[in-house]
Amino acid sequence: MKTKEILSAMKILSWIIFIGLCIKLGVILFSSIMSLFVNKEAAENLYLGLDLSNLYDFSINHYISILSLLISITALKAYLFYLVIKIFSKINFDKPFTKVVTRLISSISYISLWTGLLAYFANGYGKWVLKKGAEFRIDWGSSEFLFMAGIVFVIALIFKRGVEIQSENELTV
């Protein structure tokens, strides 16, 4: 398989993941609003079997806090894939090292870092609520996002250096 075919497949996959995350975000938002204002039984299946009904019964304030964290992290994940799609639309593979692409890659590393830190906080908060007696289960994925942030940050630095070298080469030609 050629590089361009792989990149085309990655672009399509990025769109699919982005749309999926937007749908997930919309469903969680809709289910959350339904559980808070219309029917508390909606907390039993917020999204693909996510059951926060025990947390709802335990404390409405903790329920709203966990929902807010879940919605925020899901929104940040969707935004990450929006930035990936934006890279595919901005990159020129003949001269890939541009300031725009470098900025987008840097943004991805920062958003990944913030997502990881927020997920880390959510994990700690969730454990604290569990110790108080609530029952629920959510995998926040904090370590994965922190690891990804580090890798993407290194890639951003490489692209930044690539921009410098490419601009030096254009000046000498």
N, C-alpha and C positions, 0 to 999 in steps of 0.2 A: 504494500500500500504506500502511495506517495505521501509526502508531507502535506501537500495541499488538500488531499482527500481526508487525511486525519484531522486537519484543522477545520475542514468543513463539517466533519462529523462532530467535532468538539463544539463547534458553534451551535449546531442543531441540539446537541445534548444540553448545552448551557441554556438555551431557550426553553427546553422541556423542563429542566430543573427549576428555572425561574418561574415559569407558569405554574408548576406544581407547588412551589413555595408560596406563591401568591394565592393560590386556591386554598392551601392549608391555612394561611393567615386569615383569609376571608371566612373560612368555616369556623375557625377558633373564635374570631371576633363575633360572628353571628351567634354561635352556640353560647358564648360567654354572656352576651346581651340577653339572649333568651333565658339563660339560667338565672340571671340576676333580676330580670324584670317581668318575665312571663311565667316560666315554669321551672322550678328548681330541679326537676328530673333531668333537664338538659345537661346538668353537671355529670350525669352518669356516663355520657358518651360525647365528650367534647369534640374529639377527632380520632377516628380509627381506634376506638376502644379506650381512649384516655378517660379514666374515671376519677373525677375529683369530688364525687358526692360526699365521701367521708370527710374531706377537708372542708367542704361547704357546711356540713352539719357541725363540724368542730368549731369553725370560726369563719364568719363571712369576711372579716378583715384579712385574714391570712389567705383565704380563697382568692380575694381580689388581688392581693399582692403577688401570689403565685401566678395568677392569670396575666397580670401586667408584665411580669418577667418573661413568661412564655410568649406572649404577644411581641414583646420587644425583641427577644432573641430571634424569633421567627422572622420578624420584619428586617432585622439586620442581615440574616442569612439571605433573604430575598434581595436585599440591596447589594450584597456581595456579588450575586449572580448577575444583577443588572450591570454592575461595573465590569464584569467579565465580558458580557455581551457588548458593552461599549468599547472595550479593547478590541474586540473582533471587528467592530465597525470603523475604528480609527487607525488600526495598524496597516502599514504598507510593508509587505514582506520583502520588498526590494531594499528598503531602508527602514528596518523595524525600530531602530533606536531614535525615538523622538521624545521631546519633552512631554507631549500629551500622554503618550503611552506610559512613560516613566511616572508621571503624576497619577495616572489611573492605577498602576501597579502599587505605588506607595499608598494610595487610598485604600486599596484592598488589604494591604498589610495592617493599616491602622484600624480599619473596620473589623478585621479578624481579631486584632488585639482587644478591641473594646467588646466584641462579642464574647471572646474567651473570658475576659475579666467579669463581664456581666453574668456569664454562665457559672463562673467560679463563685461569685457572690450568691447566685441563685441556688447553687449546690449547698453552700454553707447555710443559707437561710432555710432551705428545705430540710436539711439535717436537724437544724434547731427546732423547726416546727414539729418534725417527727419525734424528737425527744420530749416535746410537750404533750404528745399523745395523739397527734393526728395520723391518719393513714392515707398515703398516696405514694405514687411512684412515677418519677420523671427522670430520664437520663438527659442531663443538660449538655454533655459533651464539651466541657470547658477545656480539658487538656488538649483535645484535638485542635481546637481553635487557637490556643496559645502556641502550639507547635506549628500550625499552619502560618500564623502571623510571623514567626521567626523565619521560616523558609521563604515566604513571600517578601519579607523585608530584605533578605539577602539578594533575592532576584531583583528587587527594586534598585538596590545599590549597584548591581551588575549592569542594569539598564542605564542607570545614571552615568556610570563610567563609559558605557557604550556610546551614549549621546556625546560625551566629551571627546572621545576618540573619533567618532564620525564627523563632528564639527571641525576638529583639527585637520582631519584628512581632506575635508572640503575646502579648507583655507589654503592648504598646500598644493592643491591641484590647479 
